[in-house]
Amino acid sequence: MSGVKAALKNLKGSISGISSPKRDHLDIIPTRSHRTSTESPVRGGDEKDVQAKLSSTEKLVDDYGSDSDSNPDAAPAKHIEDFLVNNDDPPEIRRHYGKLPLMQSIPPVRKEHEKLEHRWHLDEMTPERAGQLVTFRGRVHVVRHMSAKMCFIVFREGITTIQGVLRAKDGEVSENMVRFAEHMRPGTMVLTKGLLRQAEKRVKLTSAHDIEIEITDLHLETARTVPVPFSVYEAEEQTEEHKIADRVRLANRILDLRTPTSQAIFRVQSGVCHFFRDFLDIQRFIEIHTPKLQGGATEGGSEVFKLNYFGRPAFLAQSPQLAKQMCISADFQKVYEIGPVFRAENSNTPRHLTEYTGLDIEMAIDVHYHEAMYTIDGALKHIFKGIYQRYRPEIETLKHHFPSEDMVFPEETVRITFAQGAQILNESGWKNDDGQGQSEYEDLSTRAERELGRLVKEKFNTDYYILDKFPASARPFYTMPDPENPQLTNSFDFMVRGQEILSGGQRIHDYELLKTNLDKAGMDPETLKEYMDGFAYVAPPHAGAGIGLERLTSLILELGNLRYASLFHRDPKSFPQPPKSELRHPEDSTLTREKGKLQPLENLVANYGDSTNTSFMDDRFKIWRDDKTGAAIAYTPIHGRAICAGDPLCDTRQYQDVAEAFISWLREHKGLKPIWVLIGTPFEEVLGERLGFRSFSVAVEQRVDLERHAHLQIDKDVERKIRHAQNEGVEVTDHGNKISEELKSKIDQRIKEWQAGRKGEQVHLSEITPWVDQTHRQYFVAQDKEGRVHSMVVLAQLAMKHGVQVKWALDFPDSANGTIEMTVQEALKAAATAGNKEATFGGGAAADLKVGHHVGNAKATSLSKMYHQITRSMHLDNKTGFRAKFNTWNDPVYMAYPAKGLGQKGIRAIIDFFRDEDSSDTK
């Protein structure tokens, strides 16, 4: 182990720094002794305790009961309410802090004509109001411990943060009150009183730099009691070294929306809508609200959501276009709408959403469609000016995370034709992906749009311009053709920072021309009868446009991803399809546990397990069972950690709930920190995105694609070895899941010989126990004509999606060359014949470390160096070469740990867990 020790010694400093001190996601589960009546009890416990409890309680009552008794040796961390119990503060001090009763809108008791106490908003607290007593509700943003007698609390409301100072003072603030405050978790709601004063020093990390609050009273309204993947403070203070990925933020949208950055985005977006309405209302437009269920597609084409409308076909509106035009035909003259738009476009780029908010206008025109163009131009410039004037604090807040420059736009908007835009591109030497210049009759690609925007900014010094006279090939059927060139249309795009934010133009108001264009587009006029009637009954000339609210917001603020400008974004990956539940033992589903009993552990492995889970029956593991679902997690206590091997045995939809229940129980009853090893990507994503775990991969699940016969595509060297074994008279027999006692005895003896011949330190997960759970095993034994056992392969049943595991492939001493290869191939053939689509050899060493969640580049480098030293010293890659003979492919499996949960002790616990000796302990 000298190499391992050297790795640990050399990396002591960097490993200890892997966990950020800002994170506390798992240290927030209340201790059992001080739970309130509204909080759920800790679930689950050791398997025998849970089974005994279920047997005694669920046969009598229709209830899941409570958890087993706490381990008296456990060392649970204190919950915030512990600081309110049995402390020595007198009543006159205790009244200044504590927990308030649940707010249920009970009228306050007050004297007649007595006014309610004024509640301040944080943005009302300015330097001019220093010296006033304030009472306010806010969230705890972060708490900074300074000493036993002092701490700083940053409060947050919307985009405003302000520092509070709590210091012990005789007769007013006690040290117990300071300790109480220090244990408040970020996100907790508090009611606070204090004196607003000038800050002693400029406070850099809050939005209010020059004032602070001297806290006199601090009462808890609602405490956070569940893990969170990240805190708002962490999201706002992230760096390149510790950055929260977009997918994590968007997967936990409520948390992300609490950040001042997100608050600022949606305040600005609200302003966009306000100024849009404000301008058009002055221009005497009428706001309308059009239906989103339609009998025909608005734009034509395939980008439409089809619905079954009581047995008849219907569609979600791709825009309010048809209804807007119908209103103009109904003599509304000028209309606008702010409403949802649906596009069934299977694109997952940062520029596309399947549902967005449209800002649409339509108006009758007198002589030229430019009347509408100039109206829209006025509306947009009214928006731009209003945003930069009224929302300057929000814009400055946003620049911390989304650096940007204010938009540049002249009083007289730059307008060029599409042909002129193509000319500007071509004169610059621009080439499309096909190597050709830009045609004036073909639409711009995204790349061309951006380049044209750059050239226009360079030429005209503007981020905002109009591109007029678009080609007919790039416009929908209802667009009016240019009177001089039928290849062009009376239409335009408005561009912001090199991207289109608006499409508009003159509409066809002539019934016959519109019907002709419908036919050309392959659309059935009968499906749009109500729309067509408006033109048959005569409609005035009109024009209009549609703006994407999210895109406009994103481009003004330079967010880079439309999803940040969408409250709860919808894209092709929204609403993931629930996994199909194909179980080997449907009666033992964790979704429908039979009352009074736990599902057999062996059946759970066959229902939900991967290769690591087949080791759950080994003596080295303790089994936690969830009394609600019956789910199982295996762990080994070692060096103050609980090494948890493999995914939880439950339906994947229950991963988060089950993991949270286990972590709560582990912390409260055992005082251990969890470290998960050899977990698959779905569970790693839950731990990383939902519970804030750090994760990385140094191992792979080595799988074989049986459905495509990968196991038969072996190289000539393996074929030669198999022929040699056959020539030696060795034959492989499939014994199913039953094997004679005589043969068992022979195999046991050969296993002892094999174990005695091993040299050096061994690294393993599973013990050699081939006769455990024979129901889910299949035995392949290679013997010669004299009955001597040369090799044995044991297959273990896994979840249907994983097929089977080559649980053990034992090549016994002095066996014929090629025997083990022949036995493995026969086993894989049998697995394929039985209908399994996949097999796995289990975990193996990865070539390189792969970062999962919340591990920065510097920490990844440190971990990678350590991993390679350990790999070399312990020969972890020995198995990989043999398995590759059967065309395995590598599926990453991960290690995941909570903040402050790894360190040198955690590394040592992981190494000792895999060593071939009993190094576990109770802590």
LUMNUPA-732837 format. One record per residue (C-alpha): residue in one letter; x, y, z. Coordinates in pm, whole numbers, plus 32768, in hexadecimal, padded with zeros to 4 digits. Example, Ala and Ser with C-alpha at 12.3 -4.5 7.8 and 13.67 -1.06 7.14 Angstrom:
<pts>
A84CE7E3E830C S85577F9682CA 
</pts>
This chain:
<pts>
M800080008000 S812E80E87FEC G80AE817E7EA7 V7F5981C27F3F K7FF382608074 A80CD833D7F9B A7FA083A87ED1 L7EE28404800B K800784BE80A3 N805485857F69 L7EEB85E57F37 K7E88862A809E G7E6987A08068 S7DAA87937F25 I7CBD86807F92 S7C61873780D0 G7BFE885F7FFA I7B1587A17F13 S79E088017FD8 S7979896E7FD2 P79358A02812A K78098AB38097 R773B8978806B D766888DB817B H7565881D80B7 L755E86E4818A D7587877D82E4 I742087E482FF I735386B78365 P72BA86E584C0 T730F85FC85DD R71F5851D8645 S71D3859E87A6 H716E86F98739 R709486BD8609 T6F55878385F4 S6E0486E485B7 T6E088758844D E6F5486B183F7 S6F6F854C8379 P702584518457 V716A83BB83E0 R711782918303 G71AF813A82F0 G72BA808383B3 D737B7F3F83C4 E72CB7E2D8305 K726C7D51842F D71E57E7884F6 V71117EF583D7 Q70837D9D838C A702C7D6884FA K6F837EB9850F L6EBA7E8783D0 S6E4C7D2F8440 S6DC77DB78587 T6D2E7EFF8514 E6CAE7EDA83B2 K6BE07DA78401 L6B1E7E7984FB V6B0B7FD68466 D6B0E806D830E D6C4B8131834E Y6DBB81188301 G6E1F8159846A S6F58820484E5 D70C681AA84D4 S718280BC85B6 D7225813186F5 S7355820A86DD N74AC8172870C P752581F38861 D7688820387D8 A762982E586B8 A76AF844686AE P75A785188600 A75EF868585BA K75218789866C H73E9881785D1 I739F898985F2 E7286894886EA D737D88A087D4 F73F489FC8830 L729B8A5588B1 V727E892C899C N730089398B00 N73DF8A678AD0 D74208B498BF7 D73A38C968B6B P72A48D498C43 P714C8D938BAE E719C8F028B69 I72BB8E8F8A85 R72068D6589F0 R70F18E46896C H71EB8EDD8878 Y72188D9B87B1 G71728C4D876C K707C8BA48686 L6F2D8C408632 P6DEE8B71861F L6D6C8B1084CA M6CD58C41841E Q6B678BE883E4 S6AD38D4383B5 I6A568D63851B P69F18ED08557 P6AF58F768635 V6A8F8FDE8791 R6AA9915887AD K6A0092788858 E68F1933A87A8 H697A942F86A5 E6AD7939C86D3 K6B8E937D8588 L6C3E92448517 E6DB7924F852A H6E4A92CE83E4 R6F0B91C98321 W702A92538256 H70A591DC8105 L721C91C580E5 D722992B27FBD E718A93BE8099 M72B893BD817F T739794D68104 P74B0959D81A9 E73BD96C081D3 R72EB95EA82BD A740B958683A2 G73AC959A8511 Q724F950884E6 L71D593C48582 V716A92CD8478 T70A1918B8475 F70AE90B28340 R70828F5482B9 G71978EC881DF R72598D948182 V73A48D39821C H74998D5D80FB V75D38CF581B8 V76518CF58320 R77BA8D458373 H78458CD584C1 M79348DD18559 S79558D6386C5 A788A8CCD87DE K77F58E258817 M77C48EA686B7 C774D8E42855D F76E18EEB841B I759A8E8B8372 V75568EF7820D F73E08F1981CD R73468F068072 E72038F827FD8 G71E88F7D7E5D I7323901B7DD1 T737790D17F14 T746B904A8015 I74CE90F98158 Q75B7909A8272 G753F906883D6 V762A906D8500 L75D98F9B8632 R76C08FC5875C A76968F5588C1 K763C907089AD D75F290558B20 G7480905E8B69 E741A906189FA V74C58F5F8919 S754F8E1A89A7 E76588D2E8921 N75448C2A8900 M74928D168812 V75D08D388743 R75F58BBD8732 F74868B9F86D3 A74BD8C9285B3 E75FA8BE5853A H753A8AA28506 M74308B388424 R74478AA182CA P74478B70818C G72E78B998108 T72478BA18261 M713A8CAC8290 V71678D8D83BF L70BC8EB58462 T71C38FAD84D2 K71CD90F18596 G72F091DA85B7 L738793318595 L73DA93AC8438 R752B9457843E Q764F94C2836B A7739939D8329 E787E93A783ED K7932933A82AD R78B7932A8147 V780B91DB8117 K788191537FC9 L77B990117FAF T765D90A77FD7 S7592918C7EF8 A757092838019 H76DC92EC8049 D76C1940D813E I75BF939F823C E758D92778322 I749C92048430 E74F991DB859E I741C90B185F2 T735590B68735 D724C8FAC86EF L72608E788611 H71438D8385EE L712D8C55850C E6FF18C498438 T703A8B1F8355 A71798A4E8360 R720B89968238 T721588248290 V72608771814A P73A287568081 V73D688497F63 P74C388207E3C F754889807E65 S75078AB47F34 V74A88C047EA1 Y75E48C977F37 E76B58B907E89 A76038BCA7D3E E76468D3F7D52 E77B08D257DC4 Q78198C0E7CD7 T796D8C1D7C31 E7A0F8B6C7B0C E7A9F8A767C05 H794F8A2E7CA3 K783B8A657BA5 I76DB89DA7BAA A768189467A59 D755789CA7994 R74AA887979A5 V74C688747B22 R743B89D27B45 L731E89937A51 A72CE88407AEE N729F88F57C3B R71E88A217BB2 I71428A977CF3 L72938ABB7D9C D73258B637C6A L72028C577C54 R72528CCD7DB5 T73A48D537D4B P73BF8ECC7D1D T74328E837BB9 S72EF8DCB7B5E Q721E8EC77C1E A72BC8FDA7B4E I727D8F217A06 F71098F037A44 R70E490667AC4 V718090DD797F Q70A18FF078BB S6F72907A7970 G6FE891D27905 V6FFD9163779B C6E8C910377A4 H6E3092437859 F6EDA9326775F F6E4E925C763A R6CEE928D76BF D6D3093F6771F F6D9E945B75C0 L6C8993A17508 D6B75941775F3 I6BD8957E75A7 Q6BC295257433 R6A5994B1746F F6A9A933E7442 I69A8924574DF E6A37912975B0 I699D8FDA754B H69B18E7575CC T69A08D6F74BC P695B8BF974DC K6A808B0A74D6 L69B689E17459 Q698E89EB72E1 G68FD890D71D4 G6A23894570E8 A6B94899370F6 T6BE18B0870FF E6D258B05703D G6D0D89B96F84 G6E2588BB6F8D S6E6B87B57095 E6ECD889071BE V6D7988777261 F6CF087BC738F K6BCD86E17327 L6AB58692741B N698B85AC742F Y686A869C7461 F674785B974C0 G679684D2739F R67E485EC72AD P693C8671724D A69AE87BA72E4 F6AF388787310 L6B9B895A740D A6BC38AB27370 Q6D198AF372D9 S6CC58C6372FD P6B8D8D3B7325 Q6BBA8D9A71B7 L6A6E8D1B7130 A69A18DA6724F K6A4E8EFA7237 Q69F78F1370C8 M68918EA8710C C68778FC77205 I68F290BB70FC S67EA902D7010 A66F1906C712A D675691DF7120 F681C91EA7265 Q691992C171A1 K6A4192927292 V6A77916D737D Y6B8A90D67451 E6BB18FA77530 I6CA68F1D762F G6C748DA67640 P6D068C497616 V6D878BC274CB F6DCE8A527484 R6ECF89C67391 A6F07884E736F E706E88817309 N714D87687384 S7279884673CB N733788577512 T7410898574C6 P74208AB575AF R73598B7374A3 H72218A9A749A L70F78A4F7579 T6FBE8985752E E6EE88A8175EA Y6F338BF1760A T6E7D8D37763F G6E2A8E00750A L6E008F7974F5 D6D258F9B73C1 I6C8D90C3730C E6BB090E871D9 M6B2B9229713F A6A6D92A67013 I6B4C93756F2E D6AF994966E47 V6BF694926D2C H6D3393D06D8D Y6D9F92B96E73 H6EB593996EF9 E6DA6943D6FCC A6DA6930370A1 M6F2192E97091 Y6F4F9446711F T6E499407722E I6F0392CE729C D704C938C728E G6FBB94927375 A6F3D93897467 L708F92DD747A K7153941E74B2 H7057947D75C0 I70A5932E7664 F721E93577648 K721E94B776D9 G712A945D77EE I71F1932B785A Y733B93E57872 Q729C9505792F R71B594527A23 Y726F930A7A5C R73D493817A83 P740692D47BDA E738D918A7B47 I746F91AC7A18 E759D91F27AF2 T754490C17BC8 L75368FEB7A8E K7687905D7A11 H772C8FA47B32 H76CC8E577A8D F767D8EC2792B P77798FCD78CA S76EA90AC77BA E76F492087726 D75BE92DD7701 M752992C375A7 V759593C774AA F7480944B73C8 P7457959B7312 E73229675731C E72E6962171AC T72EC94A9718A V73CE94137082 R7305935E6F73 I73A0928C6E5F T7300919F6D67 F7342902A6D70 A73FE904D6C26 Q74DA915C6CBC G751E907B6DE8 A75878F616CFF Q766890546C48 I770F90C66D8C L77528F5A6DE6 N77DB8EFF6C91 E78B990326C7B S79578FCC6DC5 G79B78E7A6D32 W78AA8DBD6DEE K78698C506D8C N774E8B6E6DFE D778A8A086E6E D777589946D03 G788F8A856CA2 Q77A68B6D6BE6 G77578CDB6C20 Q760A8D526CAC S74EB8D4C6BAF E73F58E6D6BB7 Y72DB8D706B88 E732E8C7B6CA0 D73018CAC6E15 L74278CFE6EF8 S74BF8BED6FCC T74FD8C33713C R766E8C5A70F4 A76288D4E6FD9 E753B8E1570B9 R76498E4071BF E77518EA370C3 L766B8FA0701F G762190327175 R7796905971B4 L77CA91027062 V76A091EC7093 K7723924D71EE E787692937150 K77DF935C7031 F76C1941670DC N771994007252 T75CD936572B7 D755E92277367 Y7400925172DC Y739292667173 I72809200707E L72AF91086F61 D719E91496E5D K711590986D26 F71498F2B6D7F P71438E1C6C73 A6FFA8D626C44 S70A58C146C8B A70DC8C836DF4 R6F788CF96E3D P6E288C506E8E F6D058C336D9A Y6C4C8D696E11 T6D698E626DC5 M6D228F656CB6 P6E0B8F456B85 D6EDB906F6B17 P6E22912369FB E6F5A91376920 N700A8FEC696B P6F348EBB69C8 Q706C8E126A59 L70688F186B6C T6F638F766C70 N6EEB90A96D28 S6F8590286E69 F709A90756F5E D71648FF87087 F71DC90CB71A9 M7338906D7221 V73D7909B7379 R7544904A73BC G755A8F7F727B Q74218EAC72B3 E72BC8EC67237 I71C38F277346 L70978F77726E S6FFE8F0B7123 G6EEB8FD0707F G6E5C90646F43 Q6D2790A06E75 R6C238F896E6B I6B5E8F196D3C H69FF8FA66D5F D697C8F346C0B Y68B08DF46C27 E69118D5A6AD6 L6A868DA06AFE L6A7E8D126C5E K69CA8BD86BE5 T6ACE8BAB6AD1 N6BEB8BC36BCC L6B3E8ACA6CB2 D6B2F89D16B94 K6CA08A096B47 A6CF589C76CB4 G6C33887F6CA9 M6B3988F26DB1 D69C588A46DAD P68F389E66DB2 E67D689256E59 T68A888FB6F95 L68C58A786FA2 K67618ACA6F3C E67228BCA704E Y68678C7B6FF3 M681D8C756E7D D66BC8CF86EB5 G67508E3B6F3B F67F08E7D6DE9 A66C78E016D20 Y65FA8F056DDE V6707900B6D83 A682990796E61 P68EA91C26E56 P6A5E91CF6DFD H6B2191826F36 A6C77912A6FC2 G6D0A90B27107 A6E1E8FFB71BB G6E728F0A72D1 I6F858F3173D6 G700C8E1E74B6 L700E8EA97619 E71178DB87697 R71F98DF6756D L71D58F70758A T72238F6476FF S73488E7B76C9 L73E28F5675B9 I73B6909F7672 L7460900977A4 E754B8F1F76E5 L74E58DEB77AE G755E8CF676A6 N744D8BF576EE L72D98C3476BA R72888B4D77DA Y73018C4D78D5 A71FC8D3E784C S70E48C3B7864 L70438C1579B8 F701B8A9B799B H70AB8A447849 R7016894A7759 D70F5889B765C P70FC874175BB K719186AC76F8 S707D872D77DD F6F94862A7876 P707984FA7864 Q6FC383BA7815 P6F9B82DF7949 P707081A7792F K6FBC806778D8 S6F9C7F887A05 E700E7E307993 L704E7D637ACA R70B57BFB7AFA H6FE67BFD7C39 P6EBF7CEC7C01 E6E317C8E7D55 D6F667D277DF9 S6F587E837D61 T6FC47FA47E3F L6EA2806C7DB0 T6DA27F867E51 R6E377EE07F85 E6D577DDD8026 K6CF37E458183 G6D987D9582A5 K6ECA7D1981EA L70037D808135 Q70537D037FDB P71697BFA7FDE L72B57CA27FA2 E73117BA37E97 N71D57BF77DD4 L721F7D6B7DE7 V73757D2B7D4E A72D37C697C31 N71CF7D7F7C03 Y72AA7EB67C17 G74147E517C3E D75537E817B7A S76927DBC7BB2 T76F67E6A7CF6 N75A87E1A7D96 T75E47CA37D7C S76E17CCC7E98 F75D77D497F8A M75B47BEB801C D77237BE8808B D77657BEE8202 R78347D2C81E9 F77007DFD8198 K75F97E848282 I74A67EAD81DA W73C87FDB8210 R725D7FAB81AF D715A80B98177 D701D80708239 K6F4F8135813F T6FB880977FF5 G708B7F6C805D A71B47FFB7F9C A730D7F828004 I746480258020 A759E7F678084 Y76B180138147 T77F07FC58204 P784F80A9832A I79C180FE8321 H7A928224839E G796182FB83EC R78D082C28293 A77C081E1820B I7840814F80C4 C770381107FFE A773380267ED7 G7658803F7DA2 D750980E17D59 P73E580C87E4B L730C7F9A7E05 C71CA80447DA1 D711680D97C79 T71E981F07BE1 R70CE82E77C1E Q70FF82AF7D93 Y727682F37D97 Q7267844E7E30 D716383FD7F37 V721482BF7FA3 A736E83617FA7 E72F28481807E A724F838F8172 F738D82C0818E I746F83F181BB S738B847382CD W738C83248381 L750482F58355 R7552844983E4 E746084338508 H748F82C9856E K75F4827D850A G76A683CA84FA L7749836683B0 K77878420826B P77228363812F I780D8321800D W7770826C7EE8 V784A81987E06 L780380E97CBB I76B981977C74 G761C81C27B1E T75DA83097A67 P7465832C7AC2 F74AA831A7C37 E75E383F27C17 E750E84FE7B74 V741784F37C96 L752D85147D97 G75DD86257CD3 E74B886F07C50 R73C386C37D70 L7496868A7EA7 G75D0874F7E56 F76C7862D7E62 R781C86467DBD S786185287CCE F7963849A7BE3 S799E83547B2F V7AD5827D7B47 A7A2C81357AEC V795380A379DC E784D7F9679C3 Q78D37EAE78B5 R77A47E4577EE V776F7D5E76C4 D76647D9F75BC L75C57C47759A E74B17CC674B7 R75B37D1B73AC H767B7BDD73ED A77B17C967464 H78157B657533 L783A7A9673F6 Q79237B8B734B I7A5F7B1473F8 D7BBE7B32736E K7C8C7A1172E2 D7D6079F1741C V7C2A79A974EF E7BA778B573E8 R7CF5780073F0 K7CE877E3756C I7B8677597565 R7BE776537461 H7D0D75EF753D A7C2975B67668 Q7B3A74E97594 N7C5B7418750F E7CC273D47677 G7B70732F76AA V7ADE74427785 E79677475776B V7885758077FC T773C751A789E D761B760678E5 H759175977A39 G748276A07A4C N744B77117BB2 K746E75B67C4B I75B575067C82 S75FA73BB7D33 E769773B17E8D E77B172D87E05 L780C73D97CFC K77E974F27DFB S78EA74437ED3 K79DD74267DB0 I79AF75947D57 D79DC76067EC0 Q7B28754F7ECE R7B9875EC7D87 I7B3577467E0C K7C16770D7F3C E7D3676AE7E57 W7CF677E47D85 Q7CEF78C67EB8 A7E2E782F7F40 G7EE3787D7DFD R7E9479F17DFA K7FB87AD77E36 G7FD27C407EA6 E7EC67D267F2E Q7D6F7CE37E9C V7C687DE57E42 H7B037D6E7E26 L799B7DC27E6B S78F67C6F7E89 E79497B3D7F57 I795D79E87EAC T780E79547F18 P7788789B7DE6 W767477DE7E9C V75BD79107F21 D746F79607E78 Q747A78397D89 T731C78937D0F H73AF79B57C4B R74F279097BE4 Q755678377ABA Y768B77557AD0 F777476F679B5 V788275FB7A14 A79A075857936 Q7A1D7423797E D7AFC732C78CE K7AA871BC7890 E7B29715C79EB G7A3872527A90 R7B4673477AF9 V7ABE74AB7B0F H7B8275A17A39 S7AAD76DC7A50 M795B775F7ABC V788B78877A4E V776078FB7B1B L765B79DF7A7F A75847AB77B64 Q74337B417AFC L741C7CBB7AFC A73087DB17AA9 M72747D637954 K731B7E9178B3 H74727E157925 G743E7CA478DA V753C7BD07995 Q768C7BF77A3D V77B77B147A12 K77C77B0B7B8C W78F47A257BA4 A79D979A37A93 L7ACA78BF7B4D D7BF278297A94 F7C7577207B83 P7DE576BE7BAC D7E7B75D87AA4 S7D4875F379C5 A7D6575BF7850 N7DC176F87790 G7C8A779D76FC T7B9676FE77F0 I7B2378407891 E7AEE78EA773E M7A2177C076C9 T795077BF7808 V790A793377FC Q78A079247691 E77B5780076D0 A771A78BF77F1 L76E879F5771A K764F79247603 A7559788E76FA A750179E97780 A74BC7A677621 T73E9793675CD A731A79777707 G72BB7ACD767E N73AB7BAC773E K74147CD97671 E753F7D2E7746 A763D7C987831 T77417D367910 F78887CC379A8 G78627DC67ABC G79427EE87B14 G7A9C7F247A8B A7B9C80387A97 A7B69815D79A8 A7C8781E378D8 D7C538344795F L7B8F83FE7A64 K7A49849879EA V79AC85BE7AA2 G783C85A57AFD H77A686BC7BD2 H783A87D97C9F V79AA877A7C7A G7A7E88997BF5 N7BA288747B08 A7CB188957C12 K7C0C87947CF3 A7BD786AB7BCC T7D4A86BD7B7E S7DA186667CE6 L7CAE85447CEB S7D2E84C67B9D K7E9684BE7C17 M7E3084057D51 Y7D5C830E7C8B H7E7482B27B9C Q7F68827C7CBC I7E7281987D6C T7E1E80E17C26 R7F8C80947BE6 S7FDA802C7D4B M7EAC7F467D6B H7EA27EC37C01 L7D367F267BDA D7D377F007A61 N7D927D8E7A55 K7C2E7D1A7A15 T7BEA7E0D78FB G7CC57D6277FA F7C237C0C7821 R7AC37C997806 A7B1A7D5B76CB K7B437C0E7618 F79C67BF9760D N79937D537573 T79267E0676AE W78C77F7276A4 N7904805D77C7 D77E180FB787F P786081F57984 V780881BB7AF0 Y783E82C97BF0 M78B283177D4D A77E284227DFD Y780D84CD7F4B P777185F78000 A7821873E8045 K7933870B814B G78F78595812A L7A39851C8085 G7B86859D8106 Q7CA484B9816A K7BC883E0824C G7AD083AD8133 I7BE383488041 R7C6E82558140 A7B1181C6817D I7AE081858009 I7C3580DD7FE3 D7C0380018115 F7AA57FA980A0 F7B327F0B7F64 R7C5D7E62800C D7C537CED8048 E7C387CFB81C1 D7B397D4C82C8 S7B857EB8830B S7A277F2F835F D79C87FC384AC T789A80578550 K78F581B984F9 
</pts>
